[in-house]
Amino acid sequence: MGVNETSPRRGYEKRDISTSAVAVFAASLVVALIIVHYLALGAFHHLARQSSGYPPPSSLATTRKEFTGPRLLVNQKLDMESFRASEDVLLNNYGWVDRNQGIVRIPIDRAIDLLAQQGTPP
């Protein structure tokens, strides 16, 4: 099968890459990095000198508690069981929410029965 003018030519690159172009690119990259380094260093020193003009931080900023580390769940199954047990106590028992205002907590099944009897408020 012959090669016609519409099919791409197959073969390899017949010329080498220009080493002088690669050297110029590498040198300009190094020069650009040095310039950026000194510009960033100058900006850092400029901002460090300006920070002395700000007011002192709030007293709340210095009264932080020491970080004692993350609170890891050692036994997730036991933690979930105790969490669900505490929720079940709230959902299935009577109790005061606010005694001064007369707000009570009733079991959820009883609340559903009352809503079924009385209907929902408008």
JOLINMO-V671209 format. One record per residue. N is the residue number from 1. RES is the residue in one letter. PHI is phi as a letter, one per 30 degrees, with the letter a starting at -180 (999 if undefined). OMEGA is omega in whole degrees, 0 to 359 (none if undefined). NEAR is the number of other C-alpha atoms within 8 Angstrom. Layout:
BEGIN
n = {N | N}
res = {RES | RES}
phi = {PHI | PHI}
omega = {OMEGA | OMEGA}
near = {NEAR | NEAR}
END
This chain:
BEGIN
n = {1 | 2 | 3 | 4 | 5 | 6 | 7 | 8 | 9 | 10 | 11 | 12 | 13 | 14 | 15 | 16 | 17 | 18 | 19 | 20 | 21 | 22 | 23 | 24 | 25 | 26 | 27 | 28 | 29 | 30 | 31 | 32 | 33 | 34 | 35 | 36 | 37 | 38 | 39 | 40 | 41 | 42 | 43 | 44 | 45 | 46 | 47 | 48 | 49 | 50 | 51 | 52 | 53 | 54 | 55 | 56 | 57 | 58 | 59 | 60 | 61 | 62 | 63 | 64 | 65 | 66 | 67 | 68 | 69 | 70 | 71 | 72 | 73 | 74 | 75 | 76 | 77 | 78 | 79 | 80 | 81 | 82 | 83 | 84 | 85 | 86 | 87 | 88 | 89 | 90 | 91 | 92 | 93 | 94 | 95 | 96 | 97 | 98 | 99 | 100 | 101 | 102 | 103 | 104 | 105 | 106 | 107 | 108 | 109 | 110 | 111 | 112 | 113 | 114 | 115 | 116 | 117 | 118 | 119 | 120 | 121 | 122}
res = {M | G | V | N | E | T | S | P | R | R | G | Y | E | K | R | D | I | S | T | S | A | V | A | V | F | A | A | S | L | V | V | A | L | I | I | V | H | Y | L | A | L | G | A | F | H | H | L | A | R | Q | S | S | G | Y | P | P | P | S | S | L | A | T | T | R | K | E | F | T | G | P | R | L | L | V | N | Q | K | L | D | M | E | S | F | R | A | S | E | D | V | L | L | N | N | Y | G | W | V | D | R | N | Q | G | I | V | R | I | P | I | D | R | A | I | D | L | L | A | Q | Q | G | T | P | P}
phi = {999 | d | c | c | d | d | d | d | d | c | l | b | d | c | b | d | d | d | d | d | d | d | d | d | d | d | d | d | d | d | d | d | d | d | d | d | e | d | d | d | d | d | d | d | d | d | d | d | d | d | d | d | d | d | d | d | d | d | d | d | d | c | c | d | d | d | d | c | j | d | d | d | d | d | b | d | d | d | d | d | d | d | d | d | d | d | d | d | d | d | d | c | b | d | a | d | c | b | d | d | c | i | c | c | c | c | d | d | d | d | d | d | d | d | d | d | d | c | i | d | d | d}
omega = {184 | 179 | 176 | 186 | 182 | 180 | 180 | 179 | 179 | 180 | 183 | 179 | 185 | 179 | 181 | 176 | 181 | 180 | 179 | 178 | 178 | 179 | 179 | 178 | 180 | 180 | 180 | 176 | 178 | 179 | 179 | 178 | 178 | 179 | 179 | 179 | 182 | 175 | 178 | 178 | 178 | 178 | 178 | 180 | 178 | 180 | 178 | 178 | 182 | 185 | 181 | 180 | 181 | 177 | 180 | 180 | 180 | 178 | 178 | 181 | 182 | 182 | 179 | 173 | 177 | 177 | 183 | 179 | 181 | 176 | 184 | 174 | 183 | 180 | 187 | 181 | 179 | 178 | 180 | 178 | 179 | 177 | 180 | 177 | 179 | 176 | 179 | 177 | 180 | 185 | 189 | 181 | 175 | 177 | 179 | 171 | 176 | 184 | 182 | 181 | 177 | 180 | 181 | 176 | 179 | 179 | 186 | 178 | 178 | 179 | 178 | 178 | 179 | 178 | 179 | 180 | 188 | 185 | 180 | 179 | 182 | none}
near = {2 | 3 | 6 | 5 | 5 | 4 | 6 | 5 | 5 | 4 | 4 | 4 | 5 | 4 | 4 | 5 | 4 | 6 | 6 | 6 | 7 | 8 | 8 | 8 | 8 | 8 | 8 | 8 | 8 | 8 | 8 | 8 | 8 | 8 | 8 | 8 | 8 | 8 | 8 | 8 | 8 | 8 | 8 | 8 | 8 | 8 | 8 | 8 | 7 | 8 | 7 | 6 | 5 | 6 | 4 | 4 | 5 | 6 | 6 | 6 | 7 | 6 | 6 | 6 | 4 | 4 | 4 | 4 | 4 | 4 | 4 | 4 | 6 | 4 | 6 | 7 | 6 | 7 | 9 | 8 | 8 | 8 | 8 | 8 | 8 | 8 | 8 | 8 | 8 | 10 | 9 | 10 | 9 | 9 | 7 | 9 | 7 | 8 | 8 | 5 | 5 | 7 | 9 | 10 | 10 | 11 | 11 | 8 | 7 | 8 | 9 | 8 | 8 | 9 | 9 | 7 | 6 | 6 | 7 | 5 | 3 | 2}
END
